[in-house]
Amino acid sequence: MLPTPPDGLRHWRLADAPALAAAWADPSIRLWNPPPDDADATSWIMRCEERWSLGLSVDFVIDVGGAVAGEVGLRNFTDDPSRAELGVWVASECRRDGLAGSSVSAVTSWAHEHLDLDQVWCRSAADNEPAAALFSSLGWQRLGESGGRIVWSEALPGPARFSP
């Protein structure tokens, strides 16, 4: 069974498949968040609970008025169960409304409280200026680069750690 989402977020529904397919087709989303090669939107949504039960990922809809405005999720729990990698995207018509920042903050807090994580981190393309602006505005630390991507971590007491 999927966990209860943080406030302001919800689980994917089959009725969201057209919105997810449209997001995956949006060049600005595809550029930074390529969709999975092996799934269409409907089958991907149908496997959300399976991915969660296997400890692979949890994905939430950023919902505005019942519509999909974006997604925020966590993955890579299996590499180190005290950490998870965050991913986020927002539909072009919903950008610059603070949705990404509030959603990242909600999922990060939720992950510490409900999943007992010590660290939430992410990677962004070096030239993804919106991601750099987002994570900088949230006070996340830029830990360096790995494979041409910037590694960010939420601000933590003591030295931040990262080992991809």
C-alpha positions as a Markdown table, in Angstrom:
| # | Residue | x | y | z |
|---|---|---|---|---|
| 1 | Met | 0.0 | 0.0 | 0.0 |
| 2 | Leu | 1.3 | 3.4 | -0.9 |
| 3 | Pro | 2.2 | 5.8 | 1.9 |
| 4 | Thr | 0.1 | 8.8 | 2.8 |
| 5 | Pro | 1.4 | 11.7 | 0.7 |
| 6 | Pro | 2.6 | 15.0 | 2.2 |
| 7 | Asp | 0.1 | 17.8 | 2.4 |
| 8 | Gly | -0.6 | 19.4 | -1.0 |
| 9 | Leu | 0.4 | 16.3 | -2.9 |
| 10 | Arg | -1.3 | 13.1 | -3.9 |
| 11 | His | -0.8 | 9.8 | -5.6 |
| 12 | Trp | -1.0 | 9.3 | -9.4 |
| 13 | Arg | -4.4 | 8.2 | -10.7 |
| 14 | Leu | -5.0 | 6.4 | -14.0 |
| 15 | Ala | -7.0 | 9.4 | -15.1 |
| 16 | Asp | -3.7 | 11.4 | -14.9 |
| 17 | Ala | -2.1 | 9.3 | -17.7 |
| 18 | Pro | -2.9 | 11.9 | -20.5 |
| 19 | Ala | -1.3 | 14.7 | -18.3 |
| 20 | Leu | 1.8 | 12.6 | -17.6 |
| 21 | Ala | 2.1 | 11.6 | -21.3 |
| 22 | Ala | 1.9 | 15.3 | -22.2 |
| 23 | Ala | 4.6 | 16.2 | -19.6 |
| 24 | Trp | 6.9 | 13.4 | -20.9 |
| 25 | Ala | 6.4 | 14.9 | -24.4 |
| 26 | Asp | 7.2 | 18.5 | -23.3 |
| 27 | Pro | 10.7 | 19.2 | -24.6 |
| 28 | Ser | 11.5 | 21.4 | -21.5 |
| 29 | Ile | 10.6 | 18.5 | -19.2 |
| 30 | Arg | 12.3 | 15.8 | -21.3 |
| 31 | Leu | 15.5 | 17.9 | -21.4 |
| 32 | Trp | 16.0 | 17.6 | -17.6 |
| 33 | Asn | 13.7 | 14.6 | -16.7 |
| 34 | Pro | 13.7 | 12.1 | -19.5 |
| 35 | Pro | 10.8 | 9.6 | -19.2 |
| 36 | Pro | 11.5 | 5.9 | -18.7 |
| 37 | Asp | 12.4 | 4.1 | -21.9 |
| 38 | Asp | 10.3 | 1.0 | -21.1 |
| 39 | Ala | 6.9 | 2.5 | -20.0 |
| 40 | Asp | 4.0 | 4.5 | -21.3 |
| 41 | Ala | 2.2 | 6.8 | -18.8 |
| 42 | Thr | -0.6 | 4.4 | -18.0 |
| 43 | Ser | 1.6 | 1.4 | -17.2 |
| 44 | Trp | 4.0 | 3.6 | -15.3 |
| 45 | Ile | 1.2 | 4.9 | -13.1 |
| 46 | Met | -0.1 | 1.3 | -12.6 |
| 47 | Arg | 3.3 | 0.3 | -11.3 |
| 48 | Cys | 3.7 | 3.1 | -8.7 |
| 49 | Glu | 2.6 | 0.8 | -5.9 |
| 50 | Glu | 5.0 | -2.0 | -7.1 |
| 51 | Arg | 7.9 | 0.4 | -7.2 |
| 52 | Trp | 7.1 | 1.6 | -3.6 |
| 53 | Ser | 6.7 | -2.0 | -2.3 |
| 54 | Leu | 10.1 | -2.9 | -3.8 |
| 55 | Gly | 11.7 | 0.1 | -2.2 |
| 56 | Leu | 12.6 | 1.6 | -5.5 |
| 57 | Ser | 10.7 | 4.9 | -5.5 |
| 58 | Val | 7.7 | 6.9 | -4.4 |
| 59 | Asp | 6.2 | 9.5 | -6.7 |
| 60 | Phe | 3.6 | 12.2 | -5.9 |
| 61 | Val | 1.5 | 14.5 | -8.1 |
| 62 | Ile | 1.8 | 18.2 | -7.5 |
| 63 | Asp | -1.9 | 18.9 | -7.7 |
| 64 | Val | -3.5 | 22.3 | -8.4 |
| 65 | Gly | -7.3 | 22.3 | -8.5 |
| 66 | Gly | -7.4 | 18.5 | -9.2 |
| 67 | Ala | -5.0 | 18.8 | -12.2 |
| 68 | Val | -1.5 | 17.6 | -12.6 |
| 69 | Ala | 0.8 | 20.6 | -12.2 |
| 70 | Gly | 4.0 | 18.5 | -11.7 |
| 71 | Glu | 5.6 | 15.7 | -9.9 |
| 72 | Val | 8.0 | 15.2 | -7.0 |
| 73 | Gly | 9.4 | 11.9 | -5.9 |
| 74 | Leu | 12.2 | 10.0 | -4.2 |
| 75 | Arg | 14.3 | 7.1 | -5.4 |
| 76 | Asn | 17.5 | 5.2 | -4.9 |
| 77 | Phe | 16.6 | 4.0 | -1.4 |
| 78 | Thr | 18.4 | 0.7 | -2.0 |
| 79 | Asp | 21.9 | 2.3 | -2.3 |
| 80 | Asp | 21.8 | 3.6 | 1.2 |
| 81 | Pro | 18.5 | 3.3 | 3.1 |
| 82 | Ser | 19.3 | 6.5 | 5.1 |
| 83 | Arg | 19.3 | 8.6 | 2.0 |
| 84 | Ala | 17.1 | 9.1 | -1.1 |
| 85 | Glu | 17.5 | 11.0 | -4.4 |
| 86 | Leu | 14.8 | 13.6 | -5.1 |
| 87 | Gly | 13.4 | 14.5 | -8.5 |
| 88 | Val | 10.9 | 17.2 | -9.4 |
| 89 | Trp | 9.3 | 18.7 | -12.5 |
| 90 | Val | 6.6 | 21.3 | -13.0 |
| 91 | Ala | 4.4 | 21.7 | -16.1 |
| 92 | Ser | 5.3 | 24.8 | -18.1 |
| 93 | Glu | 2.0 | 26.6 | -17.4 |
| 94 | Cys | 2.5 | 26.2 | -13.6 |
| 95 | Arg | 6.1 | 27.4 | -13.3 |
| 96 | Arg | 7.2 | 30.3 | -11.3 |
| 97 | Asp | 4.3 | 29.9 | -8.9 |
| 98 | Gly | 6.5 | 28.4 | -6.0 |
| 99 | Leu | 5.1 | 24.9 | -6.6 |
| 100 | Ala | 8.5 | 23.3 | -7.0 |
| 101 | Gly | 9.9 | 24.8 | -3.8 |
| 102 | Ser | 6.9 | 24.1 | -1.6 |
| 103 | Ser | 6.7 | 20.5 | -3.0 |
| 104 | Val | 10.4 | 19.8 | -2.5 |
| 105 | Ser | 10.2 | 21.2 | 1.0 |
| 106 | Ala | 7.1 | 19.1 | 1.8 |
| 107 | Val | 8.6 | 15.9 | 0.5 |
| 108 | Thr | 11.9 | 16.5 | 2.3 |
| 109 | Ser | 10.2 | 17.0 | 5.6 |
| 110 | Trp | 7.9 | 14.1 | 5.0 |
| 111 | Ala | 10.9 | 11.8 | 4.1 |
| 112 | His | 12.6 | 12.6 | 7.4 |
| 113 | Glu | 9.4 | 12.1 | 9.5 |
| 114 | His | 7.9 | 9.1 | 7.7 |
| 115 | Leu | 10.8 | 7.3 | 6.1 |
| 116 | Asp | 13.4 | 8.2 | 8.8 |
| 117 | Leu | 15.9 | 9.4 | 6.1 |
| 118 | Asp | 19.0 | 11.2 | 7.2 |
| 119 | Gln | 19.6 | 13.0 | 3.8 |
| 120 | Val | 17.7 | 14.0 | 0.7 |
| 121 | Trp | 19.9 | 14.9 | -2.3 |
| 122 | Cys | 19.5 | 15.4 | -6.1 |
| 123 | Arg | 21.4 | 15.8 | -9.3 |
| 124 | Ser | 20.8 | 18.4 | -11.9 |
| 125 | Ala | 22.4 | 19.1 | -15.2 |
| 126 | Ala | 25.2 | 21.7 | -15.0 |
| 127 | Asp | 23.3 | 24.0 | -17.3 |
| 128 | Asn | 19.9 | 23.6 | -15.7 |
| 129 | Glu | 19.7 | 27.1 | -14.3 |
| 130 | Pro | 16.1 | 26.8 | -13.0 |
| 131 | Ala | 17.2 | 23.8 | -10.8 |
| 132 | Ala | 20.2 | 25.7 | -9.5 |
| 133 | Ala | 18.0 | 28.6 | -8.6 |
| 134 | Leu | 15.4 | 26.3 | -6.9 |
| 135 | Phe | 17.9 | 24.4 | -4.8 |
| 136 | Ser | 19.9 | 27.6 | -3.9 |
| 137 | Ser | 16.7 | 29.3 | -2.9 |
| 138 | Leu | 15.9 | 26.4 | -0.6 |
| 139 | Gly | 19.3 | 26.6 | 1.1 |
| 140 | Trp | 20.5 | 23.3 | -0.3 |
| 141 | Gln | 24.2 | 22.8 | -0.5 |
| 142 | Arg | 26.0 | 22.4 | -3.8 |
| 143 | Leu | 28.3 | 19.4 | -3.1 |
| 144 | Gly | 30.2 | 19.3 | -6.4 |
| 145 | Glu | 29.8 | 17.6 | -9.8 |
| 146 | Ser | 29.5 | 13.9 | -10.7 |
| 147 | Gly | 29.2 | 12.8 | -14.3 |
| 148 | Gly | 28.5 | 16.3 | -15.6 |
| 149 | Arg | 25.7 | 16.8 | -13.1 |
| 150 | Ile | 25.6 | 19.1 | -10.1 |
| 151 | Val | 25.0 | 17.2 | -6.8 |
| 152 | Trp | 22.8 | 19.1 | -4.3 |
| 153 | Ser | 21.9 | 18.1 | -0.7 |
| 154 | Glu | 19.5 | 19.7 | 1.7 |
| 155 | Ala | 21.3 | 21.7 | 4.3 |
| 156 | Leu | 22.4 | 19.3 | 7.1 |
| 157 | Pro | 24.1 | 19.8 | 10.4 |
| 158 | Gly | 27.8 | 18.8 | 10.0 |
| 159 | Pro | 29.5 | 17.9 | 6.8 |
| 160 | Ala | 27.3 | 16.8 | 3.9 |
| 161 | Arg | 28.1 | 13.4 | 2.3 |
| 162 | Phe | 27.6 | 12.1 | -1.1 |
| 163 | Ser | 28.8 | 9.0 | -2.9 |
| 164 | Pro | 26.9 | 8.2 | -6.1 |
